[in-house]
Amino acid sequence: MSNVRPNQEQAGLQNSLLARRQNLDLRPVLQQAQMKPLRPYRPPSNRPSPDMPVLLKAEARELLTHWELTKDKAFVDARLATVDKRYGKNSEAVVRRLMHEVKQKERT
């Protein structure tokens, strides 16, 4: 049997664990994690996303609701200007058309 008390054994064990943690260098792991930008996976394809019609209709509903509540044309035009960048070419015209459809079919 050893002459060391149990509390001293635990303290020695904790000190050795702390020493191991201090010797462990996580910088390369952290640098590698910082190098990769976090992006959602999208398979390589030129085809439009199958969710695109749903997203465009949601954008149209949101802009139409905002227009009906605030009549803020500057905000709606600024938001429509960013739609092409977000969803691709000609999507602004599609959103405008969908806004008219939603207004005629769903909000009468």
C-alpha positions as CSV (number, residue, x, y, z in Angstrom):
1,M,0.0,0.0,0.0
2,S,1.2,3.5,-0.8
3,N,1.7,6.2,1.8
4,V,-0.1,8.8,-0.4
5,R,-3.6,9.9,0.7
6,P,-6.5,9.5,-1.8
7,N,-6.9,13.3,-2.2
8,Q,-3.2,13.6,-3.1
9,E,-3.6,10.8,-5.7
10,Q,-6.5,12.6,-7.3
11,A,-4.6,15.9,-7.2
12,G,-1.6,14.2,-8.9
13,L,-3.9,12.6,-11.5
14,Q,-5.5,16.0,-12.2
15,N,-2.1,17.7,-12.5
16,S,-1.0,15.0,-15.0
17,L,-4.1,15.5,-17.1
18,L,-3.6,19.3,-17.1
19,A,0.0,18.8,-18.2
20,R,-1.2,16.6,-21.1
21,R,-3.8,19.2,-22.1
22,Q,-1.2,21.9,-22.1
23,N,1.1,19.8,-24.3
24,L,-1.7,19.2,-26.8
25,D,-1.5,21.8,-29.5
26,L,-4.9,22.4,-31.2
27,R,-3.7,25.2,-33.4
28,P,-3.3,23.2,-36.6
29,V,-6.8,21.7,-36.1
30,L,-8.4,25.1,-35.6
31,Q,-6.5,26.6,-38.6
32,Q,-7.8,23.8,-40.8
33,A,-11.3,24.3,-39.5
34,Q,-11.1,28.1,-40.3
35,M,-9.8,27.5,-43.8
36,K,-13.0,25.7,-45.0
37,P,-16.0,28.0,-45.5
38,L,-19.2,26.5,-44.2
39,R,-21.6,26.1,-47.2
40,P,-24.5,23.9,-47.6
41,Y,-23.8,21.0,-50.0
42,R,-25.2,21.5,-53.4
43,P,-24.5,18.9,-56.1
44,P,-22.7,20.2,-59.1
45,S,-25.3,20.9,-61.7
46,N,-26.6,23.6,-64.0
47,R,-30.2,22.6,-63.4
48,P,-32.3,24.9,-61.2
49,S,-33.0,23.7,-57.7
50,P,-36.3,21.8,-57.3
51,D,-37.1,24.2,-54.4
52,M,-36.7,27.3,-56.5
53,P,-40.4,27.7,-57.4
54,V,-41.4,27.4,-53.7
55,L,-38.7,29.9,-52.7
56,L,-39.8,32.4,-55.4
57,K,-43.4,32.1,-54.4
58,A,-42.6,32.6,-50.8
59,E,-40.6,35.7,-51.7
60,A,-43.5,37.0,-53.7
61,R,-45.9,36.4,-50.8
62,E,-43.6,38.2,-48.4
63,L,-43.1,41.2,-50.6
64,L,-46.8,41.4,-51.4
65,T,-47.7,41.3,-47.7
66,H,-45.1,44.0,-47.0
67,W,-46.5,46.2,-49.8
68,E,-50.1,45.8,-48.6
69,L,-49.2,46.7,-45.0
70,T,-46.8,49.6,-45.5
71,K,-47.0,50.7,-49.2
72,D,-43.2,51.2,-49.0
73,K,-42.3,51.1,-52.7
74,A,-38.6,51.9,-52.1
75,F,-38.2,48.8,-49.8
76,V,-40.0,46.5,-52.3
77,D,-37.9,47.8,-55.2
78,A,-34.7,47.4,-53.3
79,R,-35.6,43.9,-52.3
80,L,-36.6,43.0,-55.8
81,A,-33.2,44.3,-57.0
82,T,-31.5,41.7,-54.9
83,V,-33.7,38.8,-56.0
84,D,-31.7,38.3,-59.3
85,K,-28.4,37.9,-57.3
86,R,-30.0,35.5,-54.9
87,Y,-32.1,33.3,-57.1
88,G,-30.6,33.7,-60.6
89,K,-31.3,35.4,-63.8
90,N,-34.8,36.6,-64.6
91,S,-36.1,35.8,-61.1
92,E,-37.2,39.4,-60.5
93,A,-39.7,39.1,-63.3
94,V,-40.9,35.8,-62.0
95,V,-41.4,37.2,-58.5
96,R,-43.3,40.1,-59.9
97,R,-45.5,37.8,-61.9
98,L,-46.1,35.6,-58.9
99,M,-47.0,38.7,-56.8
100,H,-49.7,39.4,-59.3
101,E,-50.9,35.8,-59.3
102,V,-51.0,35.7,-55.5
103,K,-52.9,39.0,-55.4
104,Q,-55.5,37.8,-57.9
105,K,-56.0,34.2,-56.8
106,E,-55.3,34.0,-53.1
107,R,-56.1,37.5,-51.8
108,T,-59.5,38.3,-53.2
